[in-house]
Amino acid sequence: MEQSSAELIERLNFLEHRQAELRRTNRRLGSLAGALLLLSGALLVMAQTGTRQPQSLEAEQFVLRGSDGKVRGTVGITPDGAVGFSLADVKGQTRITLDVESHGSPGLDFYDSQGRLRATLALGPTGTPGFGLYDVSGKLRTSLDVPAPNTPGLAFYHEDGKPAWGVP
C-alpha cells in the first residue's frame, strides 16, 4: 500500500481543504447556537416581565395629554392638601373638576368654554348639601341646599350677589 508522493500531497491537500470547510461550518453553527441562546434568554425575560402586573403606581400628579400636547386631564394633590380630578376640552380649557377639599368636603364643578364656573354640587364641612348655578360673570344666581336639618332651601340672587328671593 505504498503511495506516491504526488498522491500523498493530493490527499493532504484534500484533507486540509475538508478541514477548512469543517471549521467554517463549526463557526457558523457556533454563531447560530449563540444567537438562539440569546434570543431564548430575551424571550424568557420578556415573558416574565410581561405577566407580572404592577401592584401599585404612585405619584403626586398624573397628567393626560392629547396627541397635540395639550393637557386634557389631571389627577393630583394640590398644595393646600385637596385631591382632585380635572377634565379639559380639546382647546385645553378645564370643563369639569371633581375634588375633595383638605377639610374633607367633596365637590363637583362645571365650567363653560371660557373657563368660568357655571354650576357646582358640593357638601359643606358639616355635610350640608348644596347646588349652585352661576351667571356668565361668575356670580352665584341660584342655590338649592339644606341649610338646617330637614329644611330645604332655595334662593335666587341679584347680579350684585344680594338675595332676591329665597325660602326658608
SULMO-V176919 format. One record per pair of residues at least 12 apart in sequence whose C-alpha atoms are under 7 Angstrom apart, sorted by the first residue. I is the first residue (numbers start at 1). GAP is how many residues later the second one is. D is the distance in Angstrom with one decimal. If there is no record, write none. Layout:
i=I gap=GAP d=D
i=I gap=GAP d=D
//
This chain:
i=60 gap=16 d=5.6
i=60 gap=17 d=6.0
i=61 gap=13 d=7.0
i=61 gap=14 d=5.6
i=61 gap=15 d=4.0
i=61 gap=16 d=6.5
i=62 gap=12 d=5.6
i=62 gap=13 d=5.2
i=62 gap=14 d=6.2
i=63 gap=12 d=6.7
i=70 gap=22 d=5.8
i=71 gap=21 d=5.8
i=72 gap=15 d=5.8
i=72 gap=16 d=4.7
i=72 gap=17 d=6.4
i=72 gap=20 d=5.9
i=73 gap=13 d=5.3
i=73 gap=14 d=4.3
i=73 gap=15 d=5.8
i=74 gap=12 d=5.2
i=74 gap=13 d=6.7
i=80 gap=22 d=6.7
i=81 gap=21 d=4.8
i=82 gap=17 d=6.9
i=82 gap=18 d=5.6
i=82 gap=19 d=4.3
i=82 gap=20 d=4.5
i=83 gap=16 d=5.6
i=83 gap=17 d=5.5
i=83 gap=18 d=6.7
i=84 gap=13 d=6.9
i=84 gap=14 d=5.5
i=84 gap=15 d=3.9
i=84 gap=16 d=6.3
i=85 gap=12 d=5.6
i=85 gap=13 d=5.1
i=85 gap=14 d=6.1
i=86 gap=12 d=6.4
i=93 gap=20 d=6.7
i=93 gap=22 d=6.1
i=94 gap=17 d=6.8
i=94 gap=21 d=6.1
i=95 gap=15 d=5.8
i=95 gap=16 d=4.6
i=95 gap=17 d=6.3
i=95 gap=20 d=6.8
i=96 gap=13 d=5.7
i=96 gap=14 d=4.8
i=96 gap=15 d=6.1
i=97 gap=12 d=5.2
i=97 gap=13 d=6.8
i=103 gap=22 d=6.8
i=104 gap=21 d=6.8
i=105 gap=18 d=5.6
i=105 gap=19 d=5.6
i=105 gap=20 d=5.4
i=106 gap=16 d=5.8
i=106 gap=17 d=5.8
i=107 gap=14 d=5.7
i=107 gap=15 d=4.1
i=107 gap=16 d=6.5
i=108 gap=12 d=5.6
i=108 gap=13 d=5.2
i=108 gap=14 d=6.2
i=109 gap=12 d=6.5
i=116 gap=22 d=6.2
i=117 gap=17 d=6.7
i=117 gap=21 d=6.0
i=118 gap=15 d=5.8
i=118 gap=16 d=4.6
i=118 gap=17 d=6.4
i=118 gap=20 d=6.9
i=119 gap=13 d=5.5
i=119 gap=14 d=4.5
i=119 gap=15 d=5.9
i=120 gap=12 d=5.2
i=120 gap=13 d=6.7
i=128 gap=18 d=6.1
i=128 gap=19 d=6.4
i=129 gap=16 d=5.6
i=129 gap=17 d=6.0
i=130 gap=14 d=5.7
i=130 gap=15 d=4.2
i=130 gap=16 d=6.8
i=131 gap=12 d=5.6
i=131 gap=13 d=5.1
i=131 gap=14 d=6.2
i=132 gap=12 d=6.5
i=139 gap=20 d=6.8
i=139 gap=22 d=6.5
i=140 gap=17 d=6.8
i=140 gap=21 d=6.6
i=141 gap=15 d=5.5
i=141 gap=16 d=4.6
i=141 gap=17 d=6.6
i=142 gap=13 d=5.6
i=142 gap=14 d=4.5
i=142 gap=15 d=6.2
i=143 gap=12 d=5.2
i=143 gap=13 d=6.6
i=153 gap=14 d=5.4
i=153 gap=15 d=5.6
i=154 gap=12 d=5.4
i=154 gap=13 d=5.4
i=155 gap=12 d=6.4
//
